[in-house]
């Protein structure tokens, strides 16, 4: 008799990055560690992705990790991130930026995000993503 394996929950990550190449690089790195990736290309779409969690009848679970750029069109990733914390979302966040400013570092630290400078070291990024996803809940990642 064969054994039936239970379906495994795969972590979902939302990536908000306005640079096409940067967004794709982060997505590939995340897919390599076995997570599903949702991509948005500006702060407005980031807001829409988060707002969709509040729609009546929504069956898509919230992301287990959010990765956001700081400076994006429509609104900044930091603005959306700060609003998430104000709404009591405790989803882990990685803030990535090409501009190392005290304000960006302070906001990331104040609201509990991991801060990474571009160009992102992909090995460190993957390890950090895995650590944050694992620490946030009991999501099972592919082995």
Secondary structure, 3 states (H helix, E strand, C coil): CCCCCCCCCCCEEEEECCCHHHHHHHHHHHHHCCCEEEEECCHHHHHHHHHHHHCCCCCCCCCCEEEEECCCCCCCHHHHHHHHHHCCCCCEEEEEECCCCHHHHHHHHHCCCEEEECCCCHHHHHHHHHHHHHHHCCCCCCC
